[in-house]
Amino acid sequence: MKEFASYVEDIGRPYAWAQRLAGLQFLETGAASSSSGKPSAAVSSSHIAQTIRALRKRVEARLALQRQMAGFERAIVPVMPDIARLFPARIISRLLSWKPSTYEEFVVSLLRLL
């Protein structure tokens, strides 16, 4: 591995890279601002509404997933009315346990089936 300073020119400073990864770009682009590393109030204020909306969507999606998983744990499977006819009237099977697995374990179990 090379020195850390040699990577800064290619990928940028770690905090700027993390902000871009998260969709938050508060630092100005350009040689002068990237060398000083100072955030720009104009850039951050122009993105704050978009950032708040993105954060709200992430929280809402996480809560919806949590509600869905809690429903599955209680054997409650929501069915849309327009596709309810595709499901049996009686439950003839039940999920007895749930075990998280890694992707590698999943692939191995698929290979056993073949």
Number of C-alpha atoms within 10 A of each C-alpha: 5 6 7 9 10 11 13 12 10 8 10 14 16 11 11 18 15 13 13 13 10 11 13 17 19 20 20 18 12 8 9 10 13 16 9 8 15 12 14 13 11 11 14 16 12 11 14 14 11 13 17 11 11 15 12 12 12 12 12 12 12 12 12 12 12 12 12 15 14 12 13 13 14 10 12 11 11 10 11 8 7 7 8 11 10 8 9 8 8 6 7 6 6 7 9 7 6 7 4 7 8 7 9 9 11 11 10 10 11 10 9 7 6 5
